[in-house]
Amino acid sequence: MSTTTATNRDQAGAGSTQLTMAKALNAGLRRALETDPKVVVMGLDVGRLGGVFRVTEGLQKDFGEARVVDTPLAESGIVGTAVGLALRGYRPVVEIQFDGFVYPAFDHITSQLAKMHARALGKITLPVVIRIPCGGGIGAVEHHSESNEAYFAHSAGLKLVTCSNAEDAYWMIQQAIATDDPVIMFEPKRRYHDRGPVDTSAGSAPRTLFEAAVLRSGTRATIACYGPMVKTCLQAAAAAEQEGIDLEVIDLRGLNPLDMPVLIESVRKTGRLIVVHEASSFAGLGAEISAQITQECFYHLEAPVLRVTGYSIPYPPSKVEEAFLPDLDRILDAVDRSLAY
């Protein structure tokens, strides 16, 4: 029988409490604000309203308007202000209300945040965290369901991470804030209300910020996934097990840098890899992973690396988004095609 970290979470000790991902992020932000007086939370409606997803609920009341700042509706101004604060020694945490709203700030992110450390020959750090609710599955309108991680993964100088469960959300937001490099944290919005055990009394995180997690051990094929697709891939692996197919599921967690040693070790064991993500296939993270695995594991591969992704089209209307998003059937079909080689 395969062992999963999901099972381990269910068996968590007495120090754990059940939190939604949104509440876990809130608890992580609260702990960071308590620990470091230089941490500042900024964004549209993050204060009085507590954020559109209520991730920052109650923080302004407890820490004041100078540390939890309601900004104008101007993403370029929000990120530009965060750059200035970081230069003055603060650690700003910026919320972009929805994934598709980040583009007005794209210039600041890729031209300033990503490059200033190198431009200053290492003498300047910009410890800015940009939180971006990402992905679909909530029936939202245009610009509210995008998966735009590849834009930023291609920008050298930025670190990218994504959480898939409450425990990771709690620890990763704190680790990102403590990092001296700019970090973009993608939060799968359709998982905000998923519950899981979180030990808020623990003194340290169970793993480092960019470390991949083997959520389920297996021998027949490896599934690499991240963010909103992790839960779907674990469900697909459970369904495959009923047919005697033992799949290994890896949550990448870090998107730049990628924890390639964990993936390489897994693929050398299983001989097969299926990469799953919501973003469109063309030039997505799956393409980079496929290239690196083909280079490093060529003589271990029993089949081509396959990808199960969103289609290379603009995100569709909510009525048909389920046809766009990878699901169990598409993942299991890819497993069957891989095993058929």
N, C-alpha and C positions, 0 to 999 in steps of 0.2 A: 504494500500500500504506500502511495506517495505521501510524503510529509510536506505540509504547507505551513508557511508562516501565518496564514489566516487561522489555521488550527491553533498555532501557538498563541495568537492574540486572544482567541477564545478562552485559553487556559491561563490568561494573565493573572498576576498575583493580586493581593488585597490592596496594593497601592494604586491600582488602575481604576479609572472611572469611564463609563461609556459617554463619549462625546461625538457630536457630529463633526464633520471636517470643518465647517464654519466656526463652530465653538472652539475647536482645537486651535485654529488659526488665531482666534480672539485671545485664547489663553496664552499662546506663544508670544503674541504682540504685547500683551499685558506684562508678561515676565520680562521681555526685553526693555520695555519702558521703565519698569521698576529697577532693573539692574543697571541701566546706563542712562544718565540724565541727558546725554547727547542724542538719544534716539528721538526722532520726530516723525509723526505719521501725518501724511498729507494726501488730499484728494478731494474730488467732488462728492459732497454729502457724507464724508467719512465721520464727521463730528456729531452734530445734533441728530441726524438720521441714523447714524451707525452704519452707513454704506448701503448700497442697493441690495446686497445679500446679507446685511447685518453682521458682517465679519468684524467691524470695528465698534459694534454696539457697546455703549457704556464707557468707552475709553476717554472720550472728551470730558464727560462728567467727573471722572476720577483723576485725570491728569491735566485738565485745563485746556483752554483754547490755544495756548502758546505751543503746546506739544502735540495736539491732535487738531489739525488745521483744516477747516473747510475752505477750499480754494474756488476761484471762478471756474467756469466751464471753459478751460483752455489748456489742453494737454501739453502743448509746447511750453506754456508758461509754468505749468506745474513741474515738469522735468527740468526746465531751465533754472527754476528757483532751487530745486533739489541739488543741481550741480553747484550752485553758489553756496548753499548751506554746507555741502560736503567739503568744499574748499576751505570753509571756516571751521572745520573740525566736527561738524555734526554728522549723524548717521540717519539720513532721511529714508523713510519708507513710503513710497509713492503708490497709490492705488489708481490704476486705469480702470474705469468703471466697467467697460466691456472690451474684449479683445480687439474688435474692429475700430475702437476709438483711439488706438495708440498711434495711428499714422501721422497726425499732426505733430507728434513728438519725435518722429523717426529721425529727423536731422540731429536733434540734440543727443539722442541715444547713440546713433552710429558715428556722428562726427565729433562729439565731445566726450560722453561717458566712455565710449569704447577706446578712444585714442589718447586721452589726456595724460594717462600714466606713462605711456611710451613717449609722447611728445615732450614730457618733462624729464625724460631720462630716468624715470623711476622715483623722482623726488616728490611727486604728488600722488596721493591715492584718492579715489572717489568711492567711498563705501556707501553706495546708493542701492537700495533694493526697489525694484519695480514689480509690483504685484499685478498680474493680468489674469482675470477670470477668462478661461479659454474653452473652446469647443462647443459642440451642439448638444442636442438632446433635450432642450427645454422649450421647444416650440416658439422660439423668438424670431423677431423680424431681422431684416438685413443689417449686417455689421454687428450682430450680437452673438454669433455662433462660429466664429472663425478660429482656425488653428494656424497661427502665423509664426510658429517657432522657428521655421527654417530661415526666415529673413534675418533673425537675430543670431542664430547659430552660425551663420556665415560671416558675422562681424567679429573679427578677432579683437579681443580685449573685453568681451562680455562673457559672463558665466551664465548658464541657463540650467534651471532645475524645474522639476515638476513633481507634485505629490499625488498619490493615488488613494491615500487613506488618512484617517484622523491622526494616527500616531506620527506618521511622517510629516504631516502638515504642522503639527505642534513643534517638532524639533527642527524641521528644515527652515521655517521662517526665522527662528532664533539663530541658527547657524549662518543663514544668508546675511542677516543683520550684522553679525560679528565678523563677516568677511570683508577685507579691505578692498577687494575688487567689486565693480558693479555687478549685481546679480539680478537677472530677470527670473521671477518665480511664476510659473504658469499653474493656475489653480483650476482644475476641471469643474466647471460650475454645476454640471449635473450630478456631481458627487458631493456637493456641499452638505447635503442632508443625510448622507450615509453615515451610520454610526460605527464606532469601533472603540476598543479600550485604549486609553492613554494614561500613562503613569506620570502625572504632573509633579510628583514628589521625587522622581528620579534625578540624580545629580548630573547625568550626562546622557547624550543621545546613544541609541543602540548602534548607529553606524555613522560614518562621516558623510558630509553633505553630498558628494558626487559619487558615492559608492552604490553600485547596482545591488539589487536584492534578488536572490534566487527564492522565489515564493513557493515553487513546487518543483521537486526533483523528479527527473524522468530520464529515459534512455532512448526513446524512439525519435524525437525531434525536439528542437528548442523553439520556443515562442518568445520573441523579444517585443516588449510593449512598454507603454508609459502613460501616465495621466489617466484619462477617462477609460482607456481601453484595457487597463489592467484587470478590472472586475470582469469584463466581458471575456477576456482570455482565460481567466481562472475558471469561469463557467464552462467555456469550451473544453478546457482540459478535463474538467470533471465529467463532462458528457463523453469525451473520447475514452476516458478510463472505463466507462461502462461497456465499451466495445473492445477492451483489452489493449488500448493504445496509451502508452505511458509518455506523457509530454512534460517537458521541463519549461516552466514559465519564469521569465526574468523581467522584473520591473527595473528599467534603466535608471530612473530617478534623475540622474544627471544627463543633460542633453549636450552640453558643452562645458567641460570635457565629458566625453563618453568613457565609461568604465569598460574599455575593450578587453582587458585581461579576463574578466568574469565571462564575457560573451565567448571569447576565443576558447577558454577551457570547456565551456558547455558544448560548443559546436564540435570540438574535437572529440568529445564523448559521444554525441548523438549523431553527428554526420549530416544533420539537416537543420535549416533555420528558416523560420517564417517571421517576418517583421510586420507588426500591426500598429498602425496609427490612424487617427482621424484625418489628418491633413492630407491634401491631395498627393498623389503618387509622384508626380514629376518634380525632381529635385528636392524631394522631401528628406527627412532624416533616414528613412528606410533605404534610400539610394546610397547615402554615405556609409551606413552600416553594411549594406550588401557589398560595397566596394572593398571595405576594410576586411571583412570576413573572407571574401574571395581571395584577397591577397595573402592573408595570414593562414587560412585553413584549406587552401585549394586541394591538397592531397588527402584531406580528411572528409571532404564533402561527398556525399552519396547522391546529392540532387542539387539543382540550382537553388540559390537563395530566392525565396518567394516573398512577395509583399501583399498585404491586405490593407487597403487604405481607402480614404475618401477618393472620389473621382476628380479628375482635373477639370473641374468646372467651378464657377462661382457657387457659393453655398446656396442650396435651393430653398424655396419657400417651406415653411414649417410643415405643411400638409404632406410633403413628400420627403422630409429629411431622413426618415427611417430607411428609405431606399438608398440614401447616400452614405449613411454611417455603417462601418463594418459591424457585422453581427455574428452570432454563433455559426450560422450556416456558411457564411463566407469564409470564416476562419477554419472550420472543419473541412470545407471543400479544399482549401489550400493544403491542409494536413494530408488529405487523401492524395492529392496530386503529387506532393513531395514524396510520400511513401510509395507511390506507384513507380518511381524511377528505379 
